[in-house]
Amino acid sequence: MPNKDSIFKELFEDKEIFYDFLKAFLPKEITDEIKVEDLKREQTELITKDYSTKRTDILYKIERKDNQDIYIYLLLEHQSRVDQLMAFRMLAYKVRIWEQYVNEHKKESQRKDFKLPMIIGIVFYDGEREWTSPTDVKEKIIKMKIDYEITNYELVSLKSMKQETLIKMKNALGIILLTDKPDLRVKSIEELIKIISKEIVANMTKEEQEKFNRHKNAFIELFKKRVGFKEDIEEFKEIEEMEVPKMFDTLEKIAKRDREEAMREGIEKGIEKGIEKGKLEGRKEVAVKLLTKRFGKELTEELKEKILKTNEKTIDYIMDNLLEITLDELKEILK
């Protein structure tokens, strides 16, 4: 003798019967959008898989001309006991349907305008007991004082965070997040280390310093990625053994040394380029380029123009003192 599961499964697999069922029990504003010829039955083998209680389910897809397909998921509940977690299970089943949908639309799912289809979940219950299980999963979740939607998530975007906010955290997490920030506004790695050392580490409690020491390897790896080191450098192995604030004092010295070495290389290349050009103008252009690397936006267009118009004696002095000259001294000799 066939059981209820097989009886109703066979019944509702007839899309005309299923359509009659929808018209009889779903709100009219929903059924007005459905035509029997648009109903297409889908496979459900993976939806209820891995759950201890085996259930009979039926899934129909309503194919619409506007490509906004709708799914109707029917669960046949013939259990003698009311399932008090049905709202949770229905949500889990819907997620699995969405997972299948995304797998079938992998390329399209990466587009910003991609939308998941609407899924209408229905539980057909023919038991003798009154159905006392909530139909909204939110009723099964502990209520909090804050108003929070279960379908939402909180976005923490590091790019959107203000740099000053991370500095003001004055803790281990602030250092690591600042190092990882994709749009960090610093002129050099040396400046980043100075900010961390002088504005965060100097104000950290002993407890926070100990916390950072537990996670300093995370900082070191992120720091190496920021400065572009692809291989382990002996100096970093030594730094891994240091604790704050010594670690940042050492990193600052390394950053300063690397900057000066890069500057010297730039000066040598610049001089070679100037010699190749054989003109005073060539040396002036090199001076502007290298000083821009040193001072960034502080080297104004007005100062650049003065350098380009200065005499040979002044440009010789500037080129000989590129690493030591201050911005105020530069302004003074260009008067």
C-alpha positions, -999 to 999 in steps of 0.1 A, spaced: 0 0 0 15 34 -10 22 58 19 11 94 21 45 107 9 43 88 -24 5 96 -28 9 133 -25 43 135 -43 27 118 -74 -3 141 -70 16 174 -69 40 163 -96 11 168 -119 15 205 -126 -22 211 -133 -31 197 -99 -2 217 -84 -15 249 -101 -50 242 -86 -34 239 -52 -16 272 -56 -48 290 -67 -67 276 -38 -43 284 -10 -18 312 -21 -27 349 -21 -43 361 -53 -15 386 -60 9 357 -62 -12 334 -83 -21 362 -107 15 361 -118 15 324 -125 3 304 -155 1 267 -156 22 264 -188 51 283 -171 55 257 -143 85 235 -147 94 208 -122 130 207 -109 151 181 -92 153 182 -53 177 154 -44 203 178 -29 180 201 -11 170 180 20 202 159 19 221 154 52 191 161 74 182 133 98 145 134 90 138 125 54 111 146 39 92 146 6 95 178 -13 86 192 -47 102 221 -65 87 241 -94 103 268 -114 82 295 -130 100 307 -161 91 344 -168 98 363 -200 115 391 -180 141 365 -167 129 371 -131 122 334 -124 103 323 -93 107 291 -75 79 274 -54 92 249 -29 66 225 -14 74 204 16 51 176 25 49 173 63 32 140 74 50 137 107 29 131 138 49 156 158 50 193 149 85 203 139 93 234 160 123 242 138 105 241 105 111 278 98 148 273 102 148 242 80 128 260 53 154 288 53 182 262 50 163 245 21 159 279 3 196 286 7 204 252 -10 181 261 -39 199 294 -42 233 276 -41 221 254 -70 210 285 -89 243 302 -84 262 271 -96 241 271 -127 248 308 -133 284 311 -122 294 337 -148 263 359 -144 265 357 -106 297 378 -106 279 408 -121 268 436 -98 232 435 -112 228 397 -106 198 389 -84 187 356 -67 153 344 -76 123 347 -53 115 314 -35 80 308 -22 82 282 6 51 261 14 46 234 41 17 211 35 7 196 68 -20 170 73 -13 159 109 -40 157 136 -23 181 160 -25 219 157 4 234 139 22 255 166 55 261 149 62 297 137 63 304 100 89 332 104 125 322 113 129 355 132 106 341 158 131 313 165 160 337 171 167 353 204 156 389 204 180 417 210 174 453 221 188 465 188 167 463 156 185 438 133 173 421 102 183 384 99 186 388 61 212 416 65 249 416 72 272 442 85 299 455 61 333 464 75 352 480 46 388 489 54 389 512 24 359 532 38 374 536 72 392 569 80 429 565 86 426 587 117 400 563 131 424 534 129 452 555 145 429 565 174 422 529 182 457 528 198 458 491 199 472 460 182 442 457 159 445 493 148 482 487 138 473 456 117 443 472 100 463 504 92 491 483 76 465 465 55 445 496 45 444 496 6 442 534 2 467 544 29 477 581 27 514 581 34 543 593 13 566 565 22 569 533 43 591 553 66 562 576 73 539 547 80 563 533 106 566 567 122 528 570 125 526 535 141 555 541 164 548 577 175 510 578 174 499 543 183 527 523 200 538 552 222 502 554 235 495 517 239 490 501 273 512 473 284 483 449 278 479 460 242 516 457 236 515 421 248 485 415 226 504 429 196 534 407 204 511 377 202 501 387 167 532 405 154 537 378 127 504 389 111 517 425 111 551 415 96 535 395 68 511 423 59 540 448 61 561 427 37 532 426 13 528 464 14 565 470 8 566 443 -19 590 418 -3 583 384 -19 610 365 -1 621 363 35 649 387 43 673 380 72 665 413 89 628 404 91 637 371 108 655 391 135 626 415 138 602 387 144 621 380 177 618 416 188 590 431 209 575 466 207 587 493 207 621 480 196 606 464 166 593 497 152 625 516 160 644 490 139 618 490 111 621 528 110 659 526 106 655 500 78 629 521 60 651 552 63 682 534 50 662 519 21 648 553 12 683 569 12 697 541 -9 669 545 -34 675 582 -34 712 578 -40 704 554 -69 680 580 -82 707 607 -79 732 586 -98 708 578 -125 697 614 -126 732 627 -129 739 602 -157 707 613 -174 718 650 -170 752 643 -184 736 625 -214 715 655 -220 745 677 -216 723 706 -205 717 725 -173 680 720 -180 683 683 -178 698 685 -143 671 709 -132 644 684 -143 661 656 -124 663 678 -93 625 685 -95 617 648 -99 639 637 -70 627 665 -47 591 656 -55 598 621 -43 612 635 -11 586 662 -3 556 651 -23 528 677 -25 548 700 -2 570 708 -33 546 732 -48 543 741 -85 558 775 -76 589 759 -61 592 735 -91 591 765 -114 618 783 -94 641 753 -96 636 751 -134 646 788 -136 675 788 -111 712 792 -120 739 766 -123 755 773 -89 722 769 -71 713 737 -89 748 723 -81 741 730 -44 707 713 -46 720 682 -63 749 679 -39 726 681 -9 695 663 -21 693 640 10 699 666 36 683 698 23 652 709 41 621 724 25 627 757 43 663 758 32 652 751 -4 628 780 -3 655 803 11 681 796 -16 654 799 -44 644 834 -33 
